[in-house]
């Protein structure tokens, strides 16, 4: 899969999880205060690792 394809999948999944958290809040369910931050950090870390992998493959 290309870098763009993997990036689209990562960001789509993140967007869906954020939407699910917002919907849960609107329905009155309690969302842990740390969950949105963990989701963001996980996405950024995953994106960085994919990018790093492609850079290493190109130069090594």
PDB file of N, H, CA, C and O in Angstrom:
ATOM      1  N   UNK A   1       0.845  -1.180   0.000  1.00  0.00           N
ATOM      2  CA  UNK A   1       0.000   0.000   0.000  1.00  0.00           C
ATOM      3  C   UNK A   1       0.891   1.244   0.000  1.00  0.00           C
ATOM      4  O   UNK A   1       1.973   1.252   0.586  1.00  0.00           O
ATOM      5  N   UNK A   2       0.424   2.262  -0.652  1.00  0.00           N
ATOM      6  H   UNK A   2      -0.455   2.255  -1.128  1.00  0.00           H
ATOM      7  CA  UNK A   2       1.232   3.477  -0.735  1.00  0.00           C
ATOM      8  C   UNK A   2       1.164   4.270   0.562  1.00  0.00           C
ATOM      9  O   UNK A   2       0.307   4.038   1.414  1.00  0.00           O
ATOM     10  N   UNK A   3       2.075   5.196   0.683  1.00  0.00           N
ATOM     11  H   UNK A   3       2.771   5.385  -0.010  1.00  0.00           H
ATOM     12  CA  UNK A   3       2.112   6.058   1.865  1.00  0.00           C
ATOM     13  C   UNK A   3       0.814   6.849   1.996  1.00  0.00           C
ATOM     14  O   UNK A   3       0.276   6.996   3.094  1.00  0.00           O
ATOM     15  N   UNK A   4       0.316   7.354   0.871  1.00  0.00           N
ATOM     16  H   UNK A   4       0.752   7.234  -0.020  1.00  0.00           H
ATOM     17  CA  UNK A   4      -0.931   8.135   0.910  1.00  0.00           C
ATOM     18  C   UNK A   4      -2.097   7.264   1.357  1.00  0.00           C
ATOM     19  O   UNK A   4      -2.938   7.710   2.138  1.00  0.00           O
ATOM     20  N   UNK A   5      -2.156   6.035   0.875  1.00  0.00           N
ATOM     21  H   UNK A   5      -1.473   5.672   0.241  1.00  0.00           H
ATOM     22  CA  UNK A   5      -3.236   5.127   1.266  1.00  0.00           C
ATOM     23  C   UNK A   5      -3.216   4.826   2.753  1.00  0.00           C
ATOM     24  O   UNK A   5      -4.260   4.811   3.405  1.00  0.00           O
ATOM     25  N   UNK A   6      -2.040   4.590   3.281  1.00  0.00           N
ATOM     26  H   UNK A   6      -1.192   4.603   2.751  1.00  0.00           H
ATOM     27  CA  UNK A   6      -1.935   4.308   4.715  1.00  0.00           C
ATOM     28  C   UNK A   6      -2.290   5.538   5.542  1.00  0.00           C
ATOM     29  O   UNK A   6      -2.935   5.422   6.584  1.00  0.00           O
ATOM     30  N   UNK A   7      -1.871   6.710   5.083  1.00  0.00           N
ATOM     31  H   UNK A   7      -1.347   6.804   4.236  1.00  0.00           H
ATOM     32  CA  UNK A   7      -2.199   7.945   5.804  1.00  0.00           C
ATOM     33  C   UNK A   7      -3.705   8.169   5.820  1.00  0.00           C
ATOM     34  O   UNK A   7      -4.265   8.567   6.841  1.00  0.00           O
ATOM     35  N   UNK A   8      -4.362   7.914   4.690  1.00  0.00           N
ATOM     36  H   UNK A   8      -3.907   7.591   3.860  1.00  0.00           H
ATOM     37  CA  UNK A   8      -5.821   8.085   4.618  1.00  0.00           C
ATOM     38  C   UNK A   8      -6.506   7.145   5.599  1.00  0.00           C
ATOM     39  O   UNK A   8      -7.443   7.550   6.287  1.00  0.00           O
ATOM     40  N   UNK A   9      -6.055   5.901   5.673  1.00  0.00           N
ATOM     41  H   UNK A   9      -5.294   5.572   5.114  1.00  0.00           H
ATOM     42  CA  UNK A   9      -6.661   4.936   6.601  1.00  0.00           C
ATOM     43  C   UNK A   9      -6.473   5.390   8.047  1.00  0.00           C
ATOM     44  O   UNK A   9      -7.420   5.359   8.834  1.00  0.00           O
ATOM     45  N   UNK A  10      -5.266   5.807   8.399  1.00  0.00           N
ATOM     46  H   UNK A  10      -4.497   5.832   7.760  1.00  0.00           H
ATOM     47  CA  UNK A  10      -4.989   6.235   9.779  1.00  0.00           C
ATOM     48  C   UNK A  10      -5.870   7.418  10.159  1.00  0.00           C
ATOM     49  O   UNK A  10      -6.484   7.418  11.226  1.00  0.00           O
ATOM     50  N   UNK A  11      -5.935   8.434   9.284  1.00  0.00           N
ATOM     51  H   UNK A  11      -5.436   8.433   8.418  1.00  0.00           H
ATOM     52  CA  UNK A  11      -6.694   9.640   9.629  1.00  0.00           C
ATOM     53  C   UNK A  11      -8.193   9.386   9.602  1.00  0.00           C
ATOM     54  O   UNK A  11      -8.936  10.013  10.357  1.00  0.00           O
ATOM     55  N   UNK A  12      -8.661   8.461   8.730  1.00  0.00           N
ATOM     56  H   UNK A  12      -8.057   7.952   8.117  1.00  0.00           H
ATOM     57  CA  UNK A  12     -10.089   8.125   8.710  1.00  0.00           C
ATOM     58  C   UNK A  12     -10.488   7.438  10.005  1.00  0.00           C
ATOM     59  O   UNK A  12     -11.518   7.770  10.592  1.00  0.00           O
ATOM     60  N   UNK A  13      -9.689   6.491  10.453  1.00  0.00           N
ATOM     61  H   UNK A  13      -8.852   6.222   9.977  1.00  0.00           H
ATOM     62  CA  UNK A  13      -9.985   5.790  11.707  1.00  0.00           C
ATOM     63  C   UNK A  13      -9.979   6.767  12.878  1.00  0.00           C
ATOM     64  O   UNK A  13     -10.828   6.681  13.766  1.00  0.00           O
ATOM     65  N   UNK A  14      -9.034   7.685  12.881  1.00  0.00           N
ATOM     66  H   UNK A  14      -8.345   7.755  12.160  1.00  0.00           H
ATOM     67  CA  UNK A  14      -8.990   8.689  13.949  1.00  0.00           C
ATOM     68  C   UNK A  14     -10.233   9.560  13.925  1.00  0.00           C
ATOM     69  O   UNK A  14     -10.833   9.827  14.966  1.00  0.00           O
ATOM     70  N   UNK A  15     -10.618  10.003  12.738  1.00  0.00           N
ATOM     71  H   UNK A  15     -10.130   9.787  11.892  1.00  0.00           H
ATOM     72  CA  UNK A  15     -11.818  10.827  12.612  1.00  0.00           C
ATOM     73  C   UNK A  15     -13.049  10.100  13.114  1.00  0.00           C
ATOM     74  O   UNK A  15     -13.878  10.686  13.810  1.00  0.00           O
ATOM     75  N   UNK A  16     -13.175   8.825  12.767  1.00  0.00           N
ATOM     76  H   UNK A  16     -12.501   8.349  12.201  1.00  0.00           H
ATOM     77  CA  UNK A  16     -14.328   8.039  13.221  1.00  0.00           C
ATOM     78  C   UNK A  16     -14.326   7.885  14.733  1.00  0.00           C
ATOM     79  O   UNK A  16     -15.383   7.951  15.360  1.00  0.00           O
ATOM     80  N   UNK A  17     -13.162   7.682  15.325  1.00  0.00           N
ATOM     81  H   UNK A  17     -12.303   7.628  14.816  1.00  0.00           H
ATOM     82  CA  UNK A  17     -13.119   7.521  16.778  1.00  0.00           C
ATOM     83  C   UNK A  17     -13.471   8.826  17.481  1.00  0.00           C
ATOM     84  O   UNK A  17     -14.131   8.810  18.520  1.00  0.00           O
ATOM     85  N   UNK A  18     -13.037   9.957  16.925  1.00  0.00           N
ATOM     86  H   UNK A  18     -12.500   9.969  16.080  1.00  0.00           H
ATOM     87  CA  UNK A  18     -13.387  11.253  17.514  1.00  0.00           C
ATOM     88  C   UNK A  18     -14.888  11.489  17.401  1.00  0.00           C
ATOM     89  O   UNK A  18     -15.513  11.958  18.352  1.00  0.00           O
ATOM     90  N   UNK A  19     -15.474  11.169  16.246  1.00  0.00           N
ATOM     91  H   UNK A  19     -14.966  10.787  15.474  1.00  0.00           H
ATOM     92  CA  UNK A  19     -16.925  11.315  16.064  1.00  0.00           C
ATOM     93  C   UNK A  19     -17.670  10.427  17.047  1.00  0.00           C
ATOM     94  O   UNK A  19     -18.671  10.846  17.628  1.00  0.00           O
ATOM     95  N   UNK A  20     -17.189   9.201  17.238  1.00  0.00           N
ATOM     96  H   UNK A  20     -16.375   8.861  16.767  1.00  0.00           H
ATOM     97  CA  UNK A  20     -17.840   8.288  18.186  1.00  0.00           C
ATOM     98  C   UNK A  20     -17.775   8.841  19.606  1.00  0.00           C
ATOM     99  O   UNK A  20     -18.741   8.720  20.359  1.00  0.00           O
ATOM    100  N   UNK A  21     -16.648   9.445  19.980  1.00  0.00           N
ATOM    101  H   UNK A  21     -15.864   9.542  19.368  1.00  0.00           H
ATOM    102  CA  UNK A  21     -16.536  10.030  21.325  1.00  0.00           C
ATOM    103  C   UNK A  21     -17.496  11.202  21.491  1.00  0.00           C
ATOM    104  O   UNK A  21     -18.138  11.336  22.533  1.00  0.00           O
ATOM    105  N   UNK A  22     -17.597  12.054  20.468  1.00  0.00           N
ATOM    106  H   UNK A  22     -17.075  11.946  19.621  1.00  0.00           H
ATOM    107  CA  UNK A  22     -18.508  13.202  20.544  1.00  0.00           C
ATOM    108  C   UNK A  22     -19.955  12.720  20.647  1.00  0.00           C
ATOM    109  O   UNK A  22     -20.746  13.273  21.412  1.00  0.00           O
ATOM    110  N   UNK A  23     -20.297  11.686  19.872  1.00  0.00           N
ATOM    111  H   UNK A  23     -19.654  11.237  19.251  1.00  0.00           H
ATOM    112  CA  UNK A  23     -21.660  11.149  19.923  1.00  0.00           C
ATOM    113  C   UNK A  23     -21.956  10.574  21.299  1.00  0.00           C
ATOM    114  O   UNK A  23     -23.056  10.752  21.822  1.00  0.00           O
ATOM    115  N   UNK A  24     -20.992   9.889  21.888  1.00  0.00           N
ATOM    116  H   UNK A  24     -20.098   9.744  21.463  1.00  0.00           H
ATOM    117  CA  UNK A  24     -21.187   9.322  23.225  1.00  0.00           C
ATOM    118  C   UNK A  24     -21.405  10.431  24.252  1.00  0.00           C
ATOM    119  O   UNK A  24     -22.222  10.288  25.162  1.00  0.00           O
ATOM    120  N   UNK A  25     -20.676  11.531  24.105  1.00  0.00           N
ATOM    121  H   UNK A  25     -20.013  11.647  23.366  1.00  0.00           H
ATOM    122  CA  UNK A  25     -20.864  12.658  25.022  1.00  0.00           C
ATOM    123  C   UNK A  25     -22.263  13.248  24.883  1.00  0.00           C
ATOM    124  O   UNK A  25     -22.900  13.583  25.882  1.00  0.00           O
ATOM    125  N   UNK A  26     -22.742  13.375  23.640  1.00  0.00           N
ATOM    126  H   UNK A  26     -22.224  13.103  22.829  1.00  0.00           H
ATOM    127  CA  UNK A  26     -24.066  13.955  23.414  1.00  0.00           C
ATOM    128  C   UNK A  26     -25.173  13.058  23.958  1.00  0.00           C
ATOM    129  O   UNK A  26     -26.220  13.547  24.384  1.00  0.00           O
ATOM    130  N   UNK A  27     -24.943  11.748  23.945  1.00  0.00           N
ATOM    131  H   UNK A  27     -24.092  11.351  23.599  1.00  0.00           H
ATOM    132  CA  UNK A  27     -25.956  10.819  24.446  1.00  0.00           C
ATOM    133  C   UNK A  27     -25.907  10.714  25.968  1.00  0.00           C
ATOM    134  O   UNK A  27     -26.709   9.996  26.564  1.00  0.00           O
ATOM    135  N   UNK A  28     -24.985  11.415  26.591  1.00  0.00           N
ATOM    136  H   UNK A  28     -24.334  11.998  26.106  1.00  0.00           H
ATOM    137  CA  UNK A  28     -24.925  11.422  28.044  1.00  0.00           C
ATOM    138  C   UNK A  28     -23.965  10.407  28.629  1.00  0.00           C
ATOM    139  O   UNK A  28     -23.845  10.296  29.849  1.00  0.00           O
ATOM    140  N   UNK A  29     -23.284   9.671  27.776  1.00  0.00           N
ATOM    141  H   UNK A  29     -23.382   9.762  26.785  1.00  0.00           H
ATOM    142  CA  UNK A  29     -22.301   8.712  28.280  1.00  0.00           C
ATOM    143  C   UNK A  29     -21.034   9.475  28.664  1.00  0.00           C
ATOM    144  O   UNK A  29     -20.679  10.466  28.025  1.00  0.00           O
ATOM    145  N   UNK A  30     -20.371   9.015  29.689  1.00  0.00           N
ATOM    146  H   UNK A  30     -20.659   8.210  30.207  1.00  0.00           H
ATOM    147  CA  UNK A  30     -19.151   9.709  30.111  1.00  0.00           C
ATOM    148  C   UNK A  30     -17.957   9.151  29.346  1.00  0.00           C
ATOM    149  O   UNK A  30     -17.744   7.940  29.287  1.00  0.00           O
ATOM    150  N   UNK A  31     -17.197  10.046  28.773  1.00  0.00           N
ATOM    151  H   UNK A  31     -17.369  11.030  28.820  1.00  0.00           H
ATOM    152  CA  UNK A  31     -15.977   9.672  28.065  1.00  0.00           C
ATOM    153  C   UNK A  31     -14.810  10.075  28.958  1.00  0.00           C
ATOM    154  O   UNK A  31     -14.744  11.222  29.399  1.00  0.00           O
ATOM    155  N   UNK A  32     -13.887   9.151  29.234  1.00  0.00           N
ATOM    156  H   UNK A  32     -13.941   8.219  28.875  1.00  0.00           H
ATOM    157  CA  UNK A  32     -12.741   9.512  30.081  1.00  0.00           C
ATOM    158  C   UNK A  32     -12.001  10.719  29.504  1.00  0.00           C
ATOM    159  O   UNK A  32     -11.824  10.823  28.290  1.00  0.00           O
ATOM    160  N   UNK A  33     -11.574  11.617  30.370  1.00  0.00           N
ATOM    161  H   UNK A  33     -11.717  11.532  31.356  1.00  0.00           H
ATOM    162  CA  UNK A  33     -10.943  12.860  29.901  1.00  0.00           C
ATOM    163  C   UNK A  33      -9.640  12.608  29.163  1.00  0.00           C
ATOM    164  O   UNK A  33      -9.220  13.446  28.366  1.00  0.00           O
ATOM    165  N   UNK A  34      -8.983  11.465  29.407  1.00  0.00           N
ATOM    166  H   UNK A  34      -9.325  10.784  30.055  1.00  0.00           H
ATOM    167  CA  UNK A  34      -7.698  11.187  28.766  1.00  0.00           C
ATOM    168  C   UNK A  34      -7.856  10.518  27.403  1.00  0.00           C
ATOM    169  O   UNK A  34      -6.894  10.449  26.638  1.00  0.00           O
ATOM    170  N   UNK A  35      -9.059  10.023  27.086  1.00  0.00           N
ATOM    171  H   UNK A  35      -9.840  10.079  27.708  1.00  0.00           H
ATOM    172  CA  UNK A  35      -9.237   9.244  25.854  1.00  0.00           C
ATOM    173  C   UNK A  35      -8.988  10.057  24.579  1.00  0.00           C
ATOM    174  O   UNK A  35      -8.280   9.572  23.697  1.00  0.00           O
ATOM    175  N   UNK A  36      -9.538  11.276  24.441  1.00  0.00           N
ATOM    176  H   UNK A  36     -10.113  11.670  25.158  1.00  0.00           H
ATOM    177  CA  UNK A  36      -9.247  12.033  23.209  1.00  0.00           C
ATOM    178  C   UNK A  36      -7.759  12.321  23.032  1.00  0.00           C
ATOM    179  O   UNK A  36      -7.242  12.261  21.917  1.00  0.00           O
ATOM    180  N   UNK A  37      -7.075  12.633  24.121  1.00  0.00           N
ATOM    181  H   UNK A  37      -7.495  12.682  25.028  1.00  0.00           H
ATOM    182  CA  UNK A  37      -5.640  12.935  24.033  1.00  0.00           C
ATOM    183  C   UNK A  37      -4.863  11.690  23.616  1.00  0.00           C
ATOM    184  O   UNK A  37      -3.962  11.773  22.782  1.00  0.00           O
ATOM    185  N   UNK A  38      -5.207  10.538  24.191  1.00  0.00           N
ATOM    186  H   UNK A  38      -5.939  10.471  24.868  1.00  0.00           H
ATOM    187  CA  UNK A  38      -4.525   9.284  23.830  1.00  0.00           C
ATOM    188  C   UNK A  38      -4.753   8.969  22.350  1.00  0.00           C
ATOM    189  O   UNK A  38      -3.836   8.530  21.656  1.00  0.00           O
ATOM    190  N   UNK A  39      -5.983   9.197  21.872  1.00  0.00           N
ATOM    191  H   UNK A  39      -6.728   9.554  22.436  1.00  0.00           H
ATOM    192  CA  UNK A  39      -6.289   8.948  20.458  1.00  0.00           C
ATOM    193  C   UNK A  39      -5.425   9.822  19.560  1.00  0.00           C
ATOM    194  O   UNK A  39      -4.879   9.352  18.561  1.00  0.00           O
ATOM    195  N   UNK A  40      -5.306  11.084  19.917  1.00  0.00           N
ATOM    196  H   UNK A  40      -5.749  11.465  20.728  1.00  0.00           H
ATOM    197  CA  UNK A  40      -4.494  12.004  19.120  1.00  0.00           C
ATOM    198  C   UNK A  40      -3.028  11.578  19.115  1.00  0.00           C
ATOM    199  O   UNK A  40      -2.403  11.527  18.056  1.00  0.00           O
ATOM    200  N   UNK A  41      -2.478  11.274  20.283  1.00  0.00           N
ATOM    201  H   UNK A  41      -2.986  11.315  21.144  1.00  0.00           H
ATOM    202  CA  UNK A  41      -1.070  10.876  20.359  1.00  0.00           C
ATOM    203  C   UNK A  41      -0.813   9.578  19.601  1.00  0.00           C
ATOM    204  O   UNK A  41       0.215   9.437  18.937  1.00  0.00           O
ATOM    205  N   UNK A  42      -1.740   8.636  19.698  1.00  0.00           N
ATOM    206  H   UNK A  42      -2.575   8.751  20.237  1.00  0.00           H
ATOM    207  CA  UNK A  42      -1.587   7.368  18.982  1.00  0.00           C
ATOM    208  C   UNK A  42      -1.562   7.598  17.480  1.00  0.00           C
ATOM    209  O   UNK A  42      -0.751   7.004  16.769  1.00  0.00           O
ATOM    210  N   UNK A  43      -2.447   8.456  16.999  1.00  0.00           N
ATOM    211  H   UNK A  43      -3.106   8.938  17.577  1.00  0.00           H
ATOM    212  CA  UNK A  43      -2.494   8.752  15.566  1.00  0.00           C
ATOM    213  C   UNK A  43      -1.217   9.420  15.094  1.00  0.00           C
ATOM    214  O   UNK A  43      -0.650   9.037  14.071  1.00  0.00           O
ATOM    215  N   UNK A  44      -0.770  10.410  15.833  1.00  0.00           N
ATOM    216  H   UNK A  44      -1.231  10.721  16.664  1.00  0.00           H
ATOM    217  CA  UNK A  44       0.451  11.111  15.431  1.00  0.00           C
ATOM    218  C   UNK A  44       1.657  10.181  15.457  1.00  0.00           C
ATOM    219  O   UNK A  44       2.510  10.240  14.572  1.00  0.00           O
ATOM    220  N   UNK A  45       1.729   9.323  16.472  1.00  0.00           N
ATOM    221  H   UNK A  45       1.036   9.276  17.192  1.00  0.00           H
ATOM    222  CA  UNK A  45       2.836   8.372  16.562  1.00  0.00           C
ATOM    223  C   UNK A  45       2.787   7.380  15.407  1.00  0.00           C
ATOM    224  O   UNK A  45       3.814   7.084  14.795  1.00  0.00           O
ATOM    225  N   UNK A  46       1.594   6.866  15.106  1.00  0.00           N
ATOM    226  H   UNK A  46       0.761   7.107  15.603  1.00  0.00           H
ATOM    227  CA  UNK A  46       1.442   5.931  13.993  1.00  0.00           C
ATOM    228  C   UNK A  46       1.827   6.561  12.671  1.00  0.00           C
ATOM    229  O   UNK A  46       2.510   5.941  11.856  1.00  0.00           O
ATOM    230  N   UNK A  47       1.391   7.790  12.455  1.00  0.00           N
ATOM    231  H   UNK A  47       0.836   8.294  13.117  1.00  0.00           H
ATOM    232  CA  UNK A  47       1.732   8.492  11.217  1.00  0.00           C
ATOM    233  C   UNK A  47       3.239   8.692  11.113  1.00  0.00           C
ATOM    234  O   UNK A  47       3.825   8.493  10.049  1.00  0.00           O
ATOM    235  N   UNK A  48       3.858   9.083  12.212  1.00  0.00           N
ATOM    236  H   UNK A  48       3.381   9.245  13.077  1.00  0.00           H
ATOM    237  CA  UNK A  48       5.304   9.303  12.219  1.00  0.00           C
ATOM    238  C   UNK A  48       6.051   8.008  11.917  1.00  0.00           C
ATOM    239  O   UNK A  48       7.023   8.016  11.162  1.00  0.00           O
ATOM    240  N   UNK A  49       5.604   6.894  12.502  1.00  0.00           N
ATOM    241  H   UNK A  49       4.815   6.888  13.116  1.00  0.00           H
ATOM    242  CA  UNK A  49       6.291   5.623  12.276  1.00  0.00           C
ATOM    243  C   UNK A  49       6.159   5.163  10.830  1.00  0.00           C
ATOM    244  O   UNK A  49       7.119   4.644  10.260  1.00  0.00           O
ATOM    245  N   UNK A  50       4.972   5.346  10.221  1.00  0.00           N
ATOM    246  H   UNK A  50       4.192   5.767  10.684  1.00  0.00           H
ATOM    247  CA  UNK A  50       4.813   5.000   8.808  1.00  0.00           C
ATOM    248  C   UNK A  50       5.734   5.850   7.947  1.00  0.00           C
ATOM    249  O   UNK A  50       6.393   5.340   7.041  1.00  0.00           O
ATOM    250  N   UNK A  51       5.779   7.146   8.231  1.00  0.00           N
ATOM    251  H   UNK A  51       5.244   7.561   8.968  1.00  0.00           H
ATOM    252  CA  UNK A  51       6.633   8.036   7.459  1.00  0.00           C
ATOM    253  C   UNK A  51       8.098   7.659   7.631  1.00  0.00           C
ATOM    254  O   UNK A  51       8.854   7.621   6.660  1.00  0.00           O
ATOM    255  N   UNK A  52       8.493   7.381   8.859  1.00  0.00           N
ATOM    256  H   UNK A  52       7.879   7.411   9.648  1.00  0.00           H
ATOM    257  CA  UNK A  52       9.872   6.996   9.141  1.00  0.00           C
ATOM    258  C   UNK A  52      10.241   5.709   8.407  1.00  0.00           C
ATOM    259  O   UNK A  52      11.349   5.585   7.886  1.00  0.00           O
ATOM    260  N   UNK A  53       9.312   4.753   8.366  1.00  0.00           N
ATOM    261  H   UNK A  53       8.411   4.855   8.789  1.00  0.00           H
ATOM    262  CA  UNK A  53       9.575   3.495   7.673  1.00  0.00           C
ATOM    263  C   UNK A  53       9.845   3.741   6.192  1.00  0.00           C
ATOM    264  O   UNK A  53      10.783   3.180   5.627  1.00  0.00           O
ATOM    265  N   UNK A  54       9.020   4.583   5.562  1.00  0.00           N
ATOM    266  H   UNK A  54       8.257   5.040   6.021  1.00  0.00           H
ATOM    267  CA  UNK A  54       9.220   4.852   4.141  1.00  0.00           C
ATOM    268  C   UNK A  54      10.523   5.601   3.887  1.00  0.00           C
ATOM    269  O   UNK A  54      11.212   5.335   2.902  1.00  0.00           O
ATOM    270  N   UNK A  55      10.861   6.531   4.765  1.00  0.00           N
ATOM    271  H   UNK A  55      10.301   6.748   5.566  1.00  0.00           H
ATOM    272  CA  UNK A  55      12.115   7.269   4.595  1.00  0.00           C
ATOM    273  C   UNK A  55      13.301   6.317   4.721  1.00  0.00           C
ATOM    274  O   UNK A  55      14.242   6.391   3.931  1.00  0.00           O
ATOM    275  N   UNK A  56      13.261   5.424   5.708  1.00  0.00           N
ATOM    276  H   UNK A  56      12.497   5.364   6.350  1.00  0.00           H
ATOM    277  CA  UNK A  56      14.365   4.473   5.888  1.00  0.00           C
ATOM    278  C   UNK A  56      14.481   3.521   4.711  1.00  0.00           C
ATOM    279  O   UNK A  56      15.590   3.207   4.280  1.00  0.00           O
ATOM    280  N   UNK A  57      13.353   3.056   4.185  1.00  0.00           N
ATOM    281  H   UNK A  57      12.452   3.312   4.535  1.00  0.00           H
ATOM    282  CA  UNK A  57      13.387   2.132   3.044  1.00  0.00           C
ATOM    283  C   UNK A  57      13.977   2.827   1.822  1.00  0.00           C
ATOM    284  O   UNK A  57      14.715   2.213   1.051  1.00  0.00           O
ATOM    285  N   UNK A  58      13.654   4.109   1.644  1.00  0.00           N
ATOM    286  H   UNK A  58      13.055   4.609   2.270  1.00  0.00           H
ATOM    287  CA  UNK A  58      14.178   4.837   0.482  1.00  0.00           C
ATOM    288  C   UNK A  58      15.690   5.036   0.566  1.00  0.00           C
ATOM    289  O   UNK A  58      16.389   4.934  -0.442  1.00  0.00           O
ATOM    290  N   UNK A  59      16.192   5.320   1.767  1.00  0.00           N
ATOM    291  H   UNK A  59      15.624   5.402   2.585  1.00  0.00           H
ATOM    292  CA  UNK A  59      17.604   5.679   1.898  1.00  0.00           C
ATOM    293  C   UNK A  59      18.512   4.507   2.243  1.00  0.00           C
ATOM    294  O   UNK A  59      19.734   4.635   2.164  1.00  0.00           O
ATOM    295  N   UNK A  60      17.943   3.374   2.622  1.00  0.00           N
ATOM    296  H   UNK A  60      16.950   3.271   2.686  1.00  0.00           H
ATOM    297  CA  UNK A  60      18.796   2.230   2.966  1.00  0.00           C
ATOM    298  C   UNK A  60      18.771   1.177   1.891  1.00  0.00           C
ATOM    299  O   UNK A  60      19.434   0.148   2.020  1.00  0.00           O
TER     300      UNK A  60
END
